[in-house]
Amino acid sequence: MTVPDPAKPAAAGPASDPRDTVELFAAAAAHLVEGVAARHRVIGSGAMEQRAEGARVQLSNGRSVLDFGSYAVPLFGHRPQHVLDAVREALDTMPTSTKLLANPYAARLSRRLTDAIDPGRLTRVWFGLNGSDAVEAALKLAIARTGTPAILAVEGGFHGKSMGALAATHDAQRRAPVLGFLGDVRHLPWEPDAVARAAAEAPFAALIVEPVQGEGGGRFLPPQLLRRWSDDAHAAGAFVIADEIQCGLRRCGAMSLSVAHGMQPDAVLFGKPLGGGVMPLSAAVCTEELFAPLRDDPFFHTATFSGHPVSCAAGLAALDLLESGPERFDAGGAALAQGLGALAKKYPDILVDTRCAGLFGVLEFAAAEQAGLAILEAGRRGLLVAQCLTAPAVLRMLPPAAVTEEQLEQAFDILDTCCLKVQRRTVR
């Protein structure tokens, strides 16, 4: 099978009528979340996103920006042709499912996904539309299977904002308004015996952990720590759930970091790029034992759009791209690491640390104020990066595999200018 290279030059297009943009910003402020609308206006310098292709997004004022943000969704770049073709074919045949008859797209994707992640061990799949869906499913399965309404999570972890996912998320600000409604969750420090100590104190159904913390500061948990925790959780009769919604599917190198690290997870959760950057799609890829509640009661956990045909068609095309050219990820990751290291050496007064795993790069500033200024300056100069929600001094660089050498050079030129401006304004 020949898969087209998803890298394409950005297509130029006309600017929108400025009056339309003003009216749309007013609508967003009046009817959506006003604070988010205001932030969008500032980062886009009064313009909106209009068209995207590859690593570039064209704005309503005719400018284009490099997209190294988007929270890790467009791993293959925007509008990869192979995924678009698959989606169009599904739209032309049967774009939704009866839920009463067999869905061929979900069946094909479940086989492809289990074969790609951990063949023969992680053999069952539940499909959702976003990361929180997969988290909710995995936690619910673990609690039902063990009969223990308690879980362990990790300090700095982020798993989403729906109720079960928020319970596992280590974010006091977002948890506080609904704290009384959240379940029994203990958040562990990064200590080797943390899981063993927790097990001695009280039973738990599952340990949920991100091998690479996304919103928590782009921190990479050591493989030996993850293996120790996993061994101790299994010894306590609990399940291990690896949340790879942001870091999996080659973003950080391996298809699954937890499998590559030897954790023997009972579930690996995927999302964000799983739909090829075109359709919403997530998955909980599980062992037979964890999946048992759904064997006992097929309607124990269902959702109207679980296994959505068009999303699963996009997922199949995404797997084609993942399997056809791993070298795309390696080259971009090496260049990203080199560029981040050069910035760290040049600006030690403002950059506390830089780190990189594959196409997941991190810029950690000395203060949240500096990171906030950098993200605004970068947006004005044509580069989108992602600020960490619960670690606001940290910015993530999440370029697509479709990024070119020239685009990476442009991105680091912009970051160099931004860091210089931040240093001049904040360092005395």
MIVO-322541 format. One record per residue: residue in one letter; x, y, z of N, C-alpha, C in turn. Coordinates in steps of 0.1 Angstrom, whole numbers, plus 5000, padded with zeros to 4 digits. Layout:
N
AXYZXYZXYZ ...
// end
This chain:
428
M500849885000500050005000500950125000 T500650224991501350344991500550454997 V501150525007500450625014501150765011 P500350865007500950995003501551055015 D502651135012503351215023502351325027 P502051335040501051435044501651575044 A502951595042503451735041503051805028 K502551915029502151995018502352145020 P502652225010502752365013501452425015 A501452535023500152595026499652665014 A498352655012497752725001497352865005 A497752964997497353095000495853114996 G495253215003493853245001493553385004 P492353435000492053575003491653595018 A491853715022491453745036489953765037 S489353735048487953755050487653905052 D486353945050485954075053486154105068 P486954205071487254235086485954255094 R484854305087483654325095483054195099 D483154085091482753955095483453905107 T484753925107485553885119485153945131 V484954085131484554155143483254105148 E482354075138480954025142481053885149 L481953805143482153665149482753675163 F483753755165484353775178483253815188 A482453905184481353955192480453845196 A480153755186479253645189479853545198 A481153515197481853425206481853485220 A482153615221482153675235480753665241 A479753685233478353685239477753555242 H478253445234477553315235478453205238 L479753215237480653105241481253155254 V482453105257483153145269483953275267 E483553375273484053515270485553525272 G486053465283487553475286488353405275 V487853285270488553215259488453295246 A487353355243487253445231488253555232 A488353615244489353725245490753685243 R491153565248492453515246492753485231 H491753425225491853395210492153525202 R491453625206491553755199492953815200 V493553805213494853855215495953775208 I495853635209496853555203496853575187 G495653585182495553595167495553745162 S495853835171495953975168494654025161 G493553975166492254015160491853935148 A492553835145492153745133491753605138 M490953535130490553405133491153305124 E491153175128491653075119490653055108 Q491153025096490353025084490552895076 R491752855074492052745066493452685070 A493552555070494852495074495352385065 E496652375064497252265056498652235061 G498952115063500352085068500552145082 A501652215083502052275096501552425097 R500752465087500352615086498852625087 V498552735094497152785095497052925089 Q496152935080495853075074494853145083 L495053275085494153355093493253435085 S492153485091491153565084491653695078 N492853745083493453865078494453845067 G494553715062495553685052496853635056 R497153655069498453605075498353445076 S499553385077499553245081500553225092 V500253125100501053095112501452945112 L502552915118503052785120502252725133 D501752605131501052545142501852445149 F502452475161503152385169502352365182 G501052395182500252385194499152285191 S497952335191496752245188496652125197 Y497352125209497252025219497451885213 A498451875204498951745199497951675190 V496951745185495951675176496451655162 P496951755155497351735141498751675140 L498951555144500251485144500751475130 F499851455120500251445106500151575098 G499951685105499651815099498151825097 H497751945093496351975091495951915077 R494751855076494151805064495051715056 P495551605063496351505055495551445045 Q495951435033495151395021494651255023 H495451165028495051025030493851005039 V493951085050492851085060491551145054 L491751265047490551325041489851235031 D490651155023490051065013489250955020 A489850905031489150805039487750855044 V487850975050486651035055485551055045 R486051115033485051135022484351005018 E485150895017484650775013483550725023 A483850735036482850695046481650785045 L481850915043480651005042479750965030 D480350915020479650875008478950745009 T479250665019478650535021477650535032 M478150545045477250535056477850615068 P477550745069478350835078477950815093 T476850745096476550715110476150565111 S476050515123475750375125474350355131 T473750245127472450215132472450175147 K473650135151473850075165473149945167 L472349895157471649775157472249665148 L473049715138473749625129475249645131 A476049545126477449555127478049665120 N479049735126479749845120481149805115 P481349795102482549745097483749825100 Y483649965101484750055103485250025117 A484450015127484849995141485549855142 A484949755136485549625136486949625130 R487149685119488449695112489449765121 L489049875126489949955134490349885147 S489449815154489749745166490849645163 R490749575152491749475149493149535146 R493049645138494349715135495049775147 L494149825156494749895168495349795177 T494649685180495149585189496449515183 D496449495170497649445164498849535165 A498549665165499649765165500249795179 I499449775189499849815202500549705210 D499849595213500349485221499649365217 P499949305206499249185201499149075211 G497949015212497748905220497548935235 R497749055239497649085254496549195255 L496649305248495649415248494749385236 T493649315238492849255227491449315226 R491049405235489749455235489749615234 V488749665227488749815225487449875227 W487449985234486150065235486550205229 F485650245220485850375212485050485218 G485650605219484950725223485350835213 L485050955217485251075208486351165213 N486651165226487751245231488351175243 G489451235248490251165258489451135270 S488651225275487851195287486951075286 D486451055273485650935271486350805274 A487650805269488450685272488750665286 V489050775293489450775307488250725315 E487050775313485850735320485550585318 A485750535306485450395303486450305311 A487750345310488750255317488550255332 L488250375338488050375353486850305357 K485750315349484550255352484650095352 L485350055341485649905340486449855352 A487549935356488349885367487549875380 I486749975383486049985395484949865395 A484249855384483249745383483949605384 R485149585378485749455379486249425392 T486749515400487349495413486349505424 G485249585422484349615433484949715443 T485949785439486649875448486450015443 P485650105449485450235444486450345447 A487750315444488850405447489950385436 I490650485433491750475424492950555428 L494150525422495350605425495650685412 A496050805413496550895402497850955407 V498351045399499751095401499651255402 E500451305411500651445412501151505399 G500451615395500751675382500051615370 G499251505372498551435361497351515357 F497051495344495851555338495151455330 H493851425332493151325325491851375319 G491551495320490251555315489451625325 K488251665321487451745330486051695332 S485651585326484351525329484551465343 M483551425350483551395364484651285368 G484651175362485551075365486951115362 A487151175350488451215345488951325354 L488051415358488451525367488951475381 A488251375386488651315398490051265398 A490551215387491851165385492851275382 T492351395378493251505374493651575387 H494951615387495551675399495551825396 D494351885398494252035395493252085405 A493752145416492952185427491952295422 Q492352385413491452495409490152435402 R490352345393489152285386488352185394 R489052125403488352025412487452095423 A487952205427487352265439485852285438 P485252335427483852365427482952245427 V483552125424482652005424483351895433 L484151935442484951845450484151735457 G483051775463482151685470481551575461 F481551595448480951505439481951405433 L483251425435484251345430484551225439 G485051115433485250995440486450985448 D486750865453487950845462489150825453 V489950935453491250935445492350985454 R493450915454494650955460495750985450 H496351105451497351145441498751125447 L499551055440500851005445501951095442 P502951115451504151185447505051095439 W506051155432506951075424508051005432 E507550905439508450825448508350685445 P509450605444509350465440508350375448 D508250405461507350325470506050375472 A505650485464504350545466503150455464 V503150375454502050275451502050175462 A503150125466503150015476502650075490 R503050195493502550265505501050275504 A500550325493499050345491498350215493 A498950105487498249975488498149925502 A499149955510499249915524498149995532 E497850115528496850195535495450155532 A495150135519493750105515493750045501 P492749955498492749895485492350005474 F492649975462492250065451492049975438 A491250025429490849955417491849965406 A492550085405493450105394494350215397 L495550215391496450325390496350385376 I496150515375496150575362497250675361 V498050665350499250745350499550785335 E500050905333500550945320502150925320 P502550845310504050835309504750965307 V504051055300504551195298503351285302 Q503551365312502551455316502451575307 G501251595301501051695291500751835298 E499551845303499151975309499851995322 G500451895328501151905341502551955339 G502952005328504352055326505251985317 G504651895308505551825299506651745306 R506351675317507351605325507351455321 F508551405319508651265315508951175327 L508051085330508250995342509250895338 P510250865347511250765344510650625342 P511150555331510550425329510750325341 Q511850335348512050245360510950275371 L510650405372509550445382508250385377 L507950395365506650345359506550195361 R507650125358507649975360507449935374 R508150005384507949975398506550005402 W505950115398504550145402503650035396 S503850005384502949905377503049765384 D504249725387504449595395503749595408 D503849715415503249715429501749725428 A501149795417499749795415499249655412 H499849585403499449455400499549355412 A500549375420500749295432499649315442 A499049435441497949465450496549425445 G496549365433495349325427494649425419 A495349535416494649655409495149655394 F494449725386494749745372495649865370 V496349865359497249975355496650035342 I496350165342495850235331496850345326 A497350325314498250425309497550525300 D497550655304496950755296497950815287 E497850775274498750815264498050905253 I496950965258496151045249496951155242 Q497851215249498651315243500051265238 C500651175245502051135242502151005233 G501050935231501150805224501050825209 L501050715201500950705187502150785180 R503350755185504550805180504850955183 R503951025189504251165193505551165201 C505751075210507051065218507950945214 G507750895202508550785197507850655195 A507450595205506850465204505350475201 M504750365196503250365194502650375208 S503150295218502750305232503950315241 L504150425248505350435257505250335268 S504050315274503850225285504250075281 V503850035269504249905264505749895262 A506249995255507650005253508550005265 H508050065276508750075289508549945297 G507749845292507649725299506749735311 M505749825311504849835322503749725323 Q503449665312502449565311501049625316 P500649735309499449805313498249715310 D497149735317495849665315495049745305 A495349875303494649955293495650065289 V495650095276496350205271495250295264 L495250425268494250515263494850605252 F494150615241494550705230493450805226 G493850915220492951015216493651115207 K493251235207493851345200494251305185 P495451255182495751235168495151105162 L494451025171493950895166492950915154 G492251025153491351055142492051125131 G493351115130494151165119494151325119 G493751385130493751535130492551585122 V491551495119490451535111489151505118 M489051395125487751355132488051325146 P487051355155487251325169487151175171 L488151115179488250975181489150945193 S488750855201489650805212489350655214 A490250595222490150445224490750405237 A490150315243490650245255490950105250 V492250065249492749935244493049855256 C492249745259492249675272492649525271 T492949475283493049325284491749265285 E491649135283490349065285489849075299 E490749075309490349075323489649215326 L490249325322489649455325488349475318 F488249415306487049435297485949345302 A486149255312485149155316483749215319 P483549335325482249385328481449405315 L482049435304481349455291481049315285 R481749215288481349075284480149035292 D480149065304479049025313477749095310 D477949225306476749315303477149405291 P476849365279477249445267476849585268 F475849615276475349755277475749825289 F476749775296477349825308477849975306 H478549995294479050125291478950145276 T477950235272477750255258477650405256 A477750445243477650595240477150595225 T476250695223475650705210476650705198 F477750775200478650785189479950705190 S479950615200481050515201481150435188 G482450435183482650355170482050425158 H481950565159481350635148482050605135 P481350565124482050515112483050615106 V482650735105483550835098484850855107 S484650855120485850875129486750745128 C486150635127486950505126487550495113 A486950545102487650555089488850645090 A488750755097489850845099490950775107 G490550695117491550625125492250525117 L491550455108492250355100493350425091 A492950535085493950615077495050665085 A494750705098495850755107496850635109 L496350515111497250405114498050375101 D497550395089498350385077499550475077 L499250595081500350695082501350665092 L500850615104501750585115502650465111 E502150375103502950255100503750265087 S503450375079504150385066505450455067 G505750545077506950625077507450665090 P507850575099508350615112509450715111 E510250715100511450805099510950955099 R509750985095509251115096509351175110 F508951085119508951135133510351145139 D511251055135512651065140513351185136 A513251225123514051345118513551465125 G512151485126511651605132511951615147 G511951495154512251495168513751535171 A514651495162516051525164516251675162 A515651735152515751875149515151955161 L514051915166513351985177514251985189 A514851875193515651865204516851955203 Q517451955191518652045189518252195190 G517152235185516752375186516452415200 L515752325207515452355221516752365230 G517752275227518952285235519752415232 A519652465219520352585216519752705223 L518352705224517752815232518052815246 A518152695252518452685266519852745269 K520852715260522152765262522252925261 K521452975252521453115248520753195259 Y519653145265518853225274518753155288 P519853135295519753065308519053145319 D518953275317518353365327516853345327 I516253305316514753285316514353145314 L515153055308514752925306515352825317 V514552775325514952685336515352555330 D514652505320514952375314514252365300 T514852285292514152245279514352085279 R513352025273513451875272512651835260 C512851715255512251675243512151515242 A511051465238510951325234510151315221 G510851275211510151275198509751415194 L508451425190507851545186507151615197 F507651595209507051665221508151745228 G508251875225509251955231508752045242 V509552085251509152165263510152275265 L509552395267510252515272509752555286 E510652535296510152575309510852705313 F510052805315510452935319510552955334 A511353055338511553075353510253125360 A509353175352508053235358506953215348 A505753205353504553195344504353325336 E504653435342504553565335505453555322 Q506653505323507453495311506953405300 A506353285304505753195295504553255288 G503753325296502553395290502953505280 L503953575283504453675274505053615261 A505753505263506353435251505253375242 I504153325247503153265239502453375231 L502253495237501653605230502553655219 E503853675222504753725212504953625201 A504953505204505053405193503853405184 G502653415190501453425181501453545172 R501953655177501953775169502953765158 R504053685160505053665150504853545141 G503853475143503453365134503753225139 L503753195152503953065157503053035169 L502252925168501352885178502052775187 V502152795200502652695209501552675220 A501652565228500652535238501252555252 Q500552635260500852655274500252545282 C500952505292500452395301499452455311 L498252385312497152435320497552445335 T498152335340498352335354499852365358 A500652395348502052435350502252555340 P501752675343501652785333503052845330 A504152805337505452845333506052765322 V505252665317505852575307505052585294 L505752585283505152585269505552455262 R504652395255504952275247505052315232 M506052255226506252265212505852125206 L504752125198504152005193504052005178 P505152005171505052015156504551885150 P503951895138503451775132504651695125 A504451575122505451495115505651555101 A504651625096504751695083505551815082 V506151855094506951985094508151965085 T508552075079509752075071510852135078 E512052115073513252175079513252325079 E512752385068512552525068511552585078 Q510452505080509552555090510052545104 L510852445107511452435120512452545122 E513252585112514152695113513352825116 Q512252845109511452965111510852965125 A510452855130509852845143510952885154 F512152835152513152865162513653015161 D513653065149513953205147512953295155 I511653255154510553325161510753315176 L511053195181511253175195512453245200 D513553255192514753325196514353475198 T513653535189513153675191512253685203 C511353595205510453605217511253595230 C512253495231512953485243513853615246 L514353675235515153795237514253905243 K512953915237512054015242511653985256 V511353865260510953825273512153855283 Q513353825279514553855288514654005290 R514554085280514654225282513654285290 R512454225290511254285297511254235312 T511754115314511554055328512754035336 V513954045330515254025337515854155340 R516154185353516754305357518254285361 
// end
